[in-house]
Amino acid sequence: MKRIHWKILLSIMLVGLSVLLHLLHYAIFRDAHHIVIYLLGDLAFLPISVLFVTLVVDQVMARQEKRAMFRKLNMVIGAFFSEAGTELLKIFWKFDADPEYLRGTWCLTKTGNRMTTINLRKNSIAISRKSIYIKAILSI
């Protein structure tokens, strides 16, 4: 026998619970008119509720996907620089027109800190305008 998917099983259980609660409401108050009126009101509000939940869930999922993509991209960039990027930057540094400027600007340490990262971001804009080559000095 084929196993029932959990979403279908959950849907059946929730609809059954709703029917059971409506029957309990009818057994207590004996007012079918009241139940039908509120049931129609709930059905009328259902598309708005689905729209709201869909938009919120879509935003949350998009944000999670973006974070996951950046995490993966950072891993790829980290792997590149740990394998080949450092040597490649050292080779490009030899072709730089003004390496002394970069030595004072991009002085990196092995541990690194937040200040170094901020300085690198600020200075990379000025450096990229100055030369067409990648300009970096690694003082490791």
Backbone as JSON Lines, residues from 0, in Angstrom:
{"i":0,"aa":"M","n":[0.84,-1.19,0.0],"ca":[0.0,0.0,0.0],"c":[0.88,1.25,0.0]}
{"i":1,"aa":"K","n":[0.49,2.21,-0.79],"ca":[1.27,3.43,-0.92],"c":[1.07,4.32,0.3]}
{"i":2,"aa":"R","n":[2.15,4.89,0.77],"ca":[2.11,5.75,1.95],"c":[1.52,7.11,1.58]}
{"i":3,"aa":"I","n":[0.66,7.65,2.43],"ca":[0.03,8.95,2.18],"c":[1.02,10.05,2.53]}
{"i":4,"aa":"H","n":[1.12,11.04,1.66],"ca":[2.02,12.17,1.87],"c":[1.58,12.95,3.12]}
{"i":5,"aa":"W","n":[2.53,13.47,3.87],"ca":[2.2,14.13,5.14],"c":[1.35,15.38,4.94]}
{"i":6,"aa":"K","n":[1.49,16.06,3.83],"ca":[0.68,17.26,3.59],"c":[-0.78,16.9,3.38]}
{"i":7,"aa":"I","n":[-1.02,15.82,2.66],"ca":[-2.4,15.37,2.44],"c":[-3.01,14.91,3.75]}
{"i":8,"aa":"L","n":[-2.24,14.16,4.53],"ca":[-2.71,13.69,5.83],"c":[-3.02,14.87,6.75]}
{"i":9,"aa":"L","n":[-2.15,15.87,6.79],"ca":[-2.39,17.06,7.61],"c":[-3.64,17.8,7.16]}
{"i":10,"aa":"S","n":[-3.81,17.94,5.85],"ca":[-5.01,18.62,5.32],"c":[-6.28,17.89,5.74]}
{"i":11,"aa":"I","n":[-6.28,16.58,5.61],"ca":[-7.46,15.79,5.99],"c":[-7.74,15.93,7.49]}
{"i":12,"aa":"M","n":[-6.69,15.91,8.29],"ca":[-6.88,16.06,9.74],"c":[-7.43,17.43,10.11]}
{"i":13,"aa":"L","n":[-6.93,18.49,9.48],"ca":[-7.41,19.84,9.79],"c":[-8.86,20.05,9.34]}
{"i":14,"aa":"V","n":[-9.22,19.53,8.16],"ca":[-10.61,19.64,7.7],"c":[-11.51,18.83,8.64]}
{"i":15,"aa":"G","n":[-11.07,17.64,9.03],"ca":[-11.85,16.83,9.96],"c":[-12.03,17.52,11.3]}
{"i":16,"aa":"L","n":[-10.99,18.16,11.82],"ca":[-11.08,18.91,13.06],"c":[-12.06,20.07,12.94]}
{"i":17,"aa":"S","n":[-12.04,20.75,11.8],"ca":[-12.97,21.85,11.57],"c":[-14.42,21.34,11.57]}
{"i":18,"aa":"V","n":[-14.66,20.24,10.88],"ca":[-16.01,19.67,10.85],"c":[-16.43,19.24,12.25]}
{"i":19,"aa":"L","n":[-15.52,18.63,13.0],"ca":[-15.82,18.19,14.36],"c":[-16.16,19.39,15.26]}
{"i":20,"aa":"L","n":[-15.42,20.47,15.14],"ca":[-15.71,21.66,15.95],"c":[-17.04,22.3,15.56]}
{"i":21,"aa":"H","n":[-17.36,22.3,14.26],"ca":[-18.67,22.83,13.85],"c":[-19.8,21.95,14.38]}
{"i":22,"aa":"L","n":[-19.62,20.65,14.35],"ca":[-20.64,19.75,14.9],"c":[-20.78,19.95,16.41]}
{"i":23,"aa":"L","n":[-19.67,20.16,17.11],"ca":[-19.73,20.42,18.54],"c":[-20.46,21.74,18.81]}
{"i":24,"aa":"H","n":[-20.18,22.74,18.0],"ca":[-20.87,24.03,18.14],"c":[-22.38,23.87,17.92]}
{"i":25,"aa":"Y","n":[-22.74,23.09,16.92],"ca":[-24.17,22.84,16.66],"c":[-24.8,22.05,17.8]}
{"i":26,"aa":"A","n":[-24.09,21.08,18.35],"ca":[-24.64,20.26,19.44],"c":[-24.86,21.11,20.69]}
{"i":27,"aa":"I","n":[-24.02,22.11,20.93],"ca":[-24.17,22.94,22.12],"c":[-25.25,24.0,21.93]}
{"i":28,"aa":"F","n":[-25.23,24.73,20.8],"ca":[-26.12,25.88,20.63],"c":[-27.33,25.62,19.75]}
{"i":29,"aa":"R","n":[-27.34,24.58,18.98],"ca":[-28.47,24.24,18.08],"c":[-28.84,25.42,17.17]}
{"i":30,"aa":"D","n":[-27.82,26.05,16.58],"ca":[-28.06,27.21,15.72],"c":[-27.27,27.03,14.42]}
{"i":31,"aa":"A","n":[-27.86,26.32,13.47],"ca":[-27.2,26.07,12.19],"c":[-27.05,27.35,11.38]}
{"i":32,"aa":"H","n":[-28.02,28.28,11.5],"ca":[-27.98,29.54,10.77],"c":[-26.71,30.34,11.14]}
{"i":33,"aa":"H","n":[-26.42,30.41,12.41],"ca":[-25.24,31.13,12.89],"c":[-23.96,30.49,12.36]}
{"i":34,"aa":"I","n":[-23.9,29.17,12.34],"ca":[-22.72,28.46,11.85],"c":[-22.51,28.72,10.37]}
{"i":35,"aa":"V","n":[-23.6,28.68,9.59],"ca":[-23.5,28.9,8.14],"c":[-23.07,30.33,7.83]}
{"i":36,"aa":"I","n":[-23.59,31.3,8.56],"ca":[-23.22,32.7,8.32],"c":[-21.72,32.91,8.56]}
{"i":37,"aa":"Y","n":[-21.22,32.4,9.68],"ca":[-19.79,32.56,9.97],"c":[-18.92,31.73,9.04]}
{"i":38,"aa":"L","n":[-19.43,30.58,8.62],"ca":[-18.68,29.76,7.67],"c":[-18.52,30.49,6.34]}
{"i":39,"aa":"L","n":[-19.59,31.14,5.87],"ca":[-19.51,31.92,4.62],"c":[-18.59,33.13,4.8]}
{"i":40,"aa":"G","n":[-18.64,33.76,5.97],"ca":[-17.74,34.89,6.23],"c":[-16.28,34.45,6.23]}
{"i":41,"aa":"D","n":[-16.03,33.29,6.82],"ca":[-14.67,32.77,6.82],"c":[-14.22,32.4,5.42]}
{"i":42,"aa":"L","n":[-15.1,31.83,4.62],"ca":[-14.76,31.49,3.24],"c":[-14.5,32.74,2.41]}
{"i":43,"aa":"A","n":[-15.24,33.82,2.7],"ca":[-15.03,35.07,1.96],"c":[-13.67,35.7,2.32]}
{"i":44,"aa":"F","n":[-13.23,35.5,3.54],"ca":[-11.96,36.06,3.97],"c":[-10.78,35.18,3.58]}
{"i":45,"aa":"L","n":[-11.02,33.96,3.18],"ca":[-9.97,33.0,2.87],"c":[-9.0,33.49,1.78]}
{"i":46,"aa":"P","n":[-9.47,34.05,0.64],"ca":[-8.49,34.52,-0.36],"c":[-7.56,35.61,0.16]}
{"i":47,"aa":"I","n":[-8.08,36.51,0.99],"ca":[-7.24,37.57,1.57],"c":[-6.22,36.95,2.51]}
{"i":48,"aa":"S","n":[-6.65,36.0,3.29],"ca":[-5.75,35.32,4.22],"c":[-4.65,34.57,3.46]}
{"i":49,"aa":"V","n":[-5.02,33.89,2.41],"ca":[-4.04,33.15,1.6],"c":[-3.06,34.12,0.95]}
{"i":50,"aa":"L","n":[-3.55,35.25,0.45],"ca":[-2.68,36.25,-0.16],"c":[-1.67,36.77,0.86]}
{"i":51,"aa":"F","n":[-2.13,37.11,2.04],"ca":[-1.26,37.63,3.08],"c":[-0.19,36.61,3.48]}
{"i":52,"aa":"V","n":[-0.61,35.39,3.72],"ca":[0.34,34.35,4.12],"c":[1.32,34.07,2.99]}
{"i":53,"aa":"T","n":[0.85,34.06,1.75],"ca":[1.73,33.8,0.61],"c":[2.79,34.88,0.48]}
{"i":54,"aa":"L","n":[2.39,36.14,0.63],"ca":[3.36,37.23,0.52],"c":[4.39,37.18,1.63]}
{"i":55,"aa":"V","n":[3.95,36.92,2.85],"ca":[4.87,36.87,3.98],"c":[5.83,35.69,3.82]}
{"i":56,"aa":"V","n":[5.29,34.53,3.49],"ca":[6.13,33.34,3.33],"c":[7.1,33.53,2.17]}
{"i":57,"aa":"D","n":[6.65,34.16,1.09],"ca":[7.52,34.41,-0.05],"c":[8.68,35.32,0.34]}
{"i":58,"aa":"Q","n":[8.4,36.36,1.12],"ca":[9.47,37.26,1.56],"c":[10.47,36.53,2.44]}
{"i":59,"aa":"V","n":[9.98,35.72,3.36],"ca":[10.87,34.99,4.26],"c":[11.73,34.01,3.46]}
{"i":60,"aa":"M","n":[11.11,33.3,2.54],"ca":[11.86,32.33,1.74],"c":[12.89,33.02,0.85]}
{"i":61,"aa":"A","n":[12.52,34.15,0.25],"ca":[13.47,34.88,-0.6],"c":[14.67,35.36,0.21]}
{"i":62,"aa":"R","n":[14.41,35.84,1.42],"ca":[15.5,36.29,2.28],"c":[16.41,35.12,2.66]}
{"i":63,"aa":"Q","n":[15.82,33.99,2.98],"ca":[16.61,32.81,3.34],"c":[17.44,32.32,2.15]}
{"i":64,"aa":"E","n":[16.86,32.32,0.96],"ca":[17.59,31.9,-0.24],"c":[18.76,32.84,-0.52]}
{"i":65,"aa":"K","n":[18.53,34.13,-0.33],"ca":[19.59,35.11,-0.57],"c":[20.74,34.9,0.42]}
{"i":66,"aa":"R","n":[20.42,34.68,1.7],"ca":[21.45,34.43,2.7],"c":[22.22,33.16,2.37]}
{"i":67,"aa":"A","n":[21.5,32.12,1.97],"ca":[22.16,30.85,1.63],"c":[23.08,31.04,0.43]}
{"i":68,"aa":"M","n":[22.63,31.81,-0.56],"ca":[23.44,32.05,-1.74],"c":[24.73,32.81,-1.38]}
{"i":69,"aa":"F","n":[24.6,33.83,-0.5],"ca":[25.78,34.58,-0.1],"c":[26.74,33.72,0.73]}
{"i":70,"aa":"R","n":[26.19,32.84,1.57],"ca":[27.06,31.94,2.33],"c":[27.85,31.02,1.39]}
{"i":71,"aa":"K","n":[27.16,30.48,0.39],"ca":[27.84,29.61,-0.58],"c":[28.86,30.39,-1.39]}
{"i":72,"aa":"L","n":[28.51,31.6,-1.79],"ca":[29.44,32.44,-2.55],"c":[30.67,32.78,-1.72]}
{"i":73,"aa":"N","n":[30.47,33.08,-0.45],"ca":[31.61,33.35,0.42],"c":[32.5,32.13,0.58]}
{"i":74,"aa":"M","n":[31.91,30.94,0.63],"ca":[32.72,29.73,0.71],"c":[33.55,29.55,-0.55]}
{"i":75,"aa":"V","n":[32.94,29.82,-1.72],"ca":[33.67,29.68,-2.98],"c":[34.81,30.7,-3.06]}
{"i":76,"aa":"I","n":[34.52,31.94,-2.66],"ca":[35.55,32.97,-2.68],"c":[36.67,32.62,-1.71]}
{"i":77,"aa":"G","n":[36.3,32.14,-0.54],"ca":[37.3,31.74,0.44],"c":[38.16,30.6,-0.06]}
{"i":78,"aa":"A","n":[37.54,29.63,-0.71],"ca":[38.3,28.51,-1.26],"c":[39.24,28.98,-2.36]}
{"i":79,"aa":"F","n":[38.78,29.9,-3.19],"ca":[39.62,30.44,-4.25],"c":[40.85,31.12,-3.68]}
{"i":80,"aa":"F","n":[40.63,32.01,-2.71],"ca":[41.76,32.75,-2.16],"c":[42.68,31.86,-1.34]}
{"i":81,"aa":"S","n":[42.14,30.83,-0.73],"ca":[43.03,29.96,0.03],"c":[43.86,29.07,-0.9]}
{"i":82,"aa":"E","n":[43.36,28.78,-2.08],"ca":[44.09,27.91,-3.02],"c":[44.95,28.7,-4.0]}
{"i":83,"aa":"A","n":[44.36,29.63,-4.73],"ca":[45.09,30.28,-5.82],"c":[45.09,31.8,-5.75]}
{"i":84,"aa":"G","n":[44.13,32.37,-5.06],"ca":[43.96,33.81,-5.1],"c":[45.1,34.61,-4.52]}
{"i":85,"aa":"T","n":[45.65,34.13,-3.41],"ca":[46.75,34.86,-2.78],"c":[47.95,34.95,-3.7]}
{"i":86,"aa":"E","n":[48.32,33.84,-4.3],"ca":[49.45,33.85,-5.23],"c":[49.14,34.7,-6.46]}
{"i":87,"aa":"L","n":[47.92,34.64,-6.94],"ca":[47.53,35.44,-8.1],"c":[47.61,36.94,-7.79]}
{"i":88,"aa":"L","n":[47.15,37.33,-6.6],"ca":[47.25,38.74,-6.22],"c":[48.7,39.18,-6.08]}
{"i":89,"aa":"K","n":[49.57,38.31,-5.58],"ca":[50.98,38.66,-5.49],"c":[51.6,38.85,-6.87]}
{"i":90,"aa":"I","n":[51.17,38.03,-7.83],"ca":[51.66,38.19,-9.2],"c":[51.17,39.5,-9.81]}
{"i":91,"aa":"F","n":[49.9,39.83,-9.61],"ca":[49.36,41.09,-10.14],"c":[50.01,42.3,-9.48]}
{"i":92,"aa":"W","n":[50.42,42.15,-8.22],"ca":[51.03,43.25,-7.51],"c":[52.33,43.69,-8.16]}
{"i":93,"aa":"K","n":[53.01,42.76,-8.78],"ca":[54.27,43.09,-9.45],"c":[54.06,44.05,-10.61]}
{"i":94,"aa":"F","n":[52.87,44.06,-11.21],"ca":[52.58,44.92,-12.34],"c":[51.96,46.25,-11.93]}
{"i":95,"aa":"D","n":[51.82,46.49,-10.66],"ca":[51.18,47.71,-10.18],"c":[52.12,48.9,-10.35]}
{"i":96,"aa":"A","n":[51.54,50.03,-10.74],"ca":[52.34,51.23,-10.96],"c":[52.76,51.89,-9.65]}
{"i":97,"aa":"D","n":[51.99,51.75,-8.6],"ca":[52.28,52.43,-7.34],"c":[52.1,51.46,-6.16]}
{"i":98,"aa":"P","n":[53.03,50.51,-6.01],"ca":[52.85,49.51,-4.95],"c":[53.04,50.06,-3.54]}
{"i":99,"aa":"E","n":[53.81,51.14,-3.39],"ca":[54.04,51.69,-2.05],"c":[52.76,52.29,-1.47]}
{"i":100,"aa":"Y","n":[51.93,52.86,-2.33],"ca":[50.64,53.39,-1.87],"c":[49.81,52.25,-1.29]}
{"i":101,"aa":"L","n":[49.83,51.13,-1.97],"ca":[49.04,50.0,-1.5],"c":[49.62,49.37,-0.24]}
{"i":102,"aa":"R","n":[50.92,49.4,-0.1],"ca":[51.54,48.79,1.08],"c":[51.02,49.48,2.35]}
{"i":103,"aa":"G","n":[50.89,50.8,2.32],"ca":[50.38,51.53,3.48],"c":[48.88,51.42,3.63]}
{"i":104,"aa":"T","n":[48.19,51.25,2.52],"ca":[46.73,51.21,2.56],"c":[46.19,49.84,2.92]}
{"i":105,"aa":"W","n":[46.77,48.8,2.34],"ca":[46.24,47.45,2.52],"c":[47.22,46.59,3.31]}
{"i":106,"aa":"C","n":[47.44,46.93,4.52],"ca":[48.32,46.12,5.35],"c":[47.47,45.11,6.11]}
{"i":107,"aa":"L","n":[47.53,43.87,5.68],"ca":[46.7,42.82,6.28],"c":[47.51,42.01,7.28]}
{"i":108,"aa":"T","n":[46.82,41.53,8.27],"ca":[47.45,40.62,9.22],"c":[46.82,39.25,9.05]}
{"i":109,"aa":"K","n":[47.44,38.25,9.66],"ca":[46.9,36.9,9.53],"c":[45.57,36.77,10.24]}
{"i":110,"aa":"T","n":[45.42,37.41,11.4],"ca":[44.17,37.3,12.14],"c":[43.1,38.19,11.53]}
{"i":111,"aa":"G","n":[43.47,39.36,11.12],"ca":[42.51,40.29,10.53],"c":[41.55,40.8,11.59]}
{"i":112,"aa":"N","n":[40.95,41.93,11.34],"ca":[39.93,42.45,12.24],"c":[38.93,43.27,11.45]}
{"i":113,"aa":"R","n":[37.92,43.74,12.14],"ca":[36.85,44.47,11.49],"c":[37.37,45.77,10.86]}
{"i":114,"aa":"M","n":[38.28,46.45,11.53],"ca":[38.81,47.71,11.01],"c":[39.53,47.49,9.69]}
{"i":115,"aa":"T","n":[40.29,46.44,9.57],"ca":[40.99,46.13,8.33],"c":[40.01,45.94,7.19]}
{"i":116,"aa":"T","n":[38.93,45.21,7.46],"ca":[37.92,44.98,6.43],"c":[37.28,46.28,5.99]}
{"i":117,"aa":"I","n":[36.95,47.16,6.92],"ca":[36.33,48.44,6.56],"c":[37.3,49.27,5.74]}
{"i":118,"aa":"N","n":[38.58,49.32,6.14],"ca":[39.57,50.08,5.37],"c":[39.73,49.51,3.97]}
{"i":119,"aa":"L","n":[39.71,48.21,3.84],"ca":[39.82,47.61,2.51],"c":[38.64,48.01,1.64]}
{"i":120,"aa":"R","n":[37.44,48.01,2.19],"ca":[36.27,48.39,1.39],"c":[36.35,49.85,0.96]}
{"i":121,"aa":"K","n":[36.74,50.74,1.87],"ca":[36.82,52.16,1.53],"c":[37.9,52.41,0.49]}
{"i":122,"aa":"N","n":[39.03,51.77,0.64],"ca":[40.16,52.04,-0.24],"c":[40.04,51.33,-1.58]}
{"i":123,"aa":"S","n":[39.27,50.29,-1.67],"ca":[39.17,49.56,-2.93],"c":[38.52,50.41,-4.02]}
{"i":124,"aa":"I","n":[37.65,51.32,-3.66],"ca":[37.02,52.19,-4.65],"c":[38.06,53.12,-5.26]}
{"i":125,"aa":"A","n":[38.85,53.75,-4.4],"ca":[39.88,54.66,-4.9],"c":[40.93,53.92,-5.71]}
{"i":126,"aa":"I","n":[41.27,52.72,-5.27],"ca":[42.3,51.95,-5.97],"c":[41.8,51.49,-7.33]}
{"i":127,"aa":"S","n":[40.54,51.07,-7.41],"ca":[40.04,50.57,-8.69],"c":[39.97,51.68,-9.73]}
{"i":128,"aa":"R","n":[39.82,52.93,-9.3],"ca":[39.81,54.04,-10.24],"c":[41.22,54.37,-10.71]}
{"i":129,"aa":"K","n":[42.21,54.02,-9.93],"ca":[43.58,54.41,-10.22],"c":[44.25,53.51,-11.25]}
{"i":130,"aa":"S","n":[43.88,52.27,-11.32],"ca":[44.59,51.34,-12.19],"c":[43.62,50.3,-12.72]}
{"i":131,"aa":"I","n":[43.98,49.68,-13.86],"ca":[43.13,48.63,-14.41],"c":[43.51,47.27,-13.84]}
{"i":132,"aa":"Y","n":[44.66,47.19,-13.21],"ca":[45.1,45.93,-12.62],"c":[44.51,45.76,-11.22]}
{"i":133,"aa":"I","n":[44.45,44.55,-10.78],"ca":[44.07,44.29,-9.4],"c":[45.22,44.71,-8.52]}
{"i":134,"aa":"K","n":[44.92,45.56,-7.55],"ca":[45.99,46.11,-6.71],"c":[45.78,45.63,-5.29]}
{"i":135,"aa":"A","n":[46.69,44.79,-4.86],"ca":[46.61,44.3,-3.49],"c":[47.98,43.87,-3.02]}
{"i":136,"aa":"I","n":[48.27,44.17,-1.79],"ca":[49.5,43.7,-1.19],"c":[49.1,42.86,0.01]}
{"i":137,"aa":"L","n":[49.68,41.72,0.11],"ca":[49.39,40.87,1.26],"c":[50.65,40.81,2.11]}
{"i":138,"aa":"S","n":[50.64,41.5,3.22],"ca":[51.77,41.49,4.14],"c":[51.51,40.44,5.2]}
{"i":139,"aa":"I","n":[51.62,39.21,4.8],"ca":[51.32,38.1,5.7],"c":[52.61,37.46,6.17]}
